[in-house]
Amino acid sequence: MRITQIDVHSLVEPTNGSPRDWWSTTPLDVLYDPRVSHLDRRQPGAERAGVISNVVVQVHTDEGFTGVGNVGVGSPAAATVIEHHLAPLVLGRDPFDLESLWQTMYRHTLSIGRKGVAVEALSAIDIALWDILGKATGQPVYNLLGGRTRTAIRAYASQCYAREDLDALAAEARGYVEQGFTAIKMRFGYGPGDGRRGMARNRELVATVREAIGTDVELAAEAYMGWDEIYAIAMIRMVEDLGLAWVEEPVLPDRIDAYARIRRSVSTPISGGEHEFTLQGFHQLLQAGAVDIVQPDVNRMGGITEARKVWALAEAHGLRVVPHGNQAHNAHLIMASFSSPLIEIFPDDGVRPGYKLHHEFFDGEPRAKAGWVETSDRPGLGIELNHDAIERYRAAELTLRADASGALA
C-alpha cells in the first residue's frame, strides 16, 4: 500500500455575533493594563471570526483507504509546513511504516520545528495514518494500541468560564451534574495583575461552582498559563479547602522549574502538558517532578505514534494521563490505557471557540451520554469528514500528489 494524495483543508473560525460574557486567565493578561476589563481582553483562539483556526488533513492510499486527522487549534501555518516540508516526505510511502515516517518528518523539520507548528503539522498526518491502519486491518485504533480496558470512559464537562454573573455560573455547573457528569472543570478569571481583590474573586468563582455541584462531584480548575509562580502558590493555597481535583497549567509551559516548585508547595494536584511537545519534552517535564497529571494534546505534541510513548512514560512514573480535548484519537488512547481515568468533553452549548468545532468537521466524534463516552468499534478512528461543514468553513484547500520522480505534482 502506498500514500498517493494528501488533502489539506484550512478552516475559518465562525462567530455567532453575540457579545462575550465569559473569560479565562490567559498568558495574554500580562500585556494589558490591569484597568482593562477582562471582557475586553482577547481570548486566544476563541473569537477571531474569519481567521483560520483549524487545519484538517485527509491522507489517501492506492488501495482506497483514506485517513483523517487535524492540527491542534491555532496553527494556520501548518498547511504550508505540510505542503512544503512533510508531503514530499510522505507521498509514495507505505502508511504502515509509522515509526519511520514519524522520524523522517520530525528529523527533516528540526531546523524549523522541534516544538510548535512543525510538530503540530506532522501530528495531523500521523493521526490520519493510524486511521488508515485501522481501516486497512478492519480494527478500531484502540485495538491496535492494546485493546479495551473498560466498556466506557468517564467524562468530565470542561467549560464553566469566569463570569460576572455568579448565578449563571452556578446554573451552568448544576446543568452538567443534571446531565450525568460526575466531574467538571472550570476556569479561573483573575491573575497577578488583579491583586488581592482578584484572588478573592477567584475563590468566589470556585466556591460558587463547588456549592452548586456539591462535594460528591470532582471539580478541577484551569489557569491557562495566566499566573506566575508566586501568585500560583498563594492562589492555590487559598482554595485548597474547596477540594480541587487539580489546577491546570498555572504558569507558562517552559517554566518547568516553577511547575515543580508549585507542586511541592501545595497539596492540590498540578496538571500540565497541553502545550508540551514530543517524548523528549514530556521526559523533561516528568523528570523534574513538575506535574501530578499529564495532559498531552495529541494533535499538537506529535500524534498517536509519539503519544503512546508518552502514555508509557507516564505509567512508568505512576502518573495519570488525562489528554486535552475529546477528539476520537484521545478516546482510543484512553480506552487502551489503565492510566487514563477520564476524557475531557466540551459541552455543545455556550462557548463556541475553534477547539470545539471538530464536532462539526467530523461525524462520529465522541459524545457524552449521562457523563460517559462509549468508543466506536468501527475500523480506524470511527470518524468521517463532514463535507458540508468543511465547505461552510473552508478558507483554502490543497491537493498534494507526487509525480513519477517523487516531486509534488
Disulfide bonds with the S-S distance in Angstrom:
none
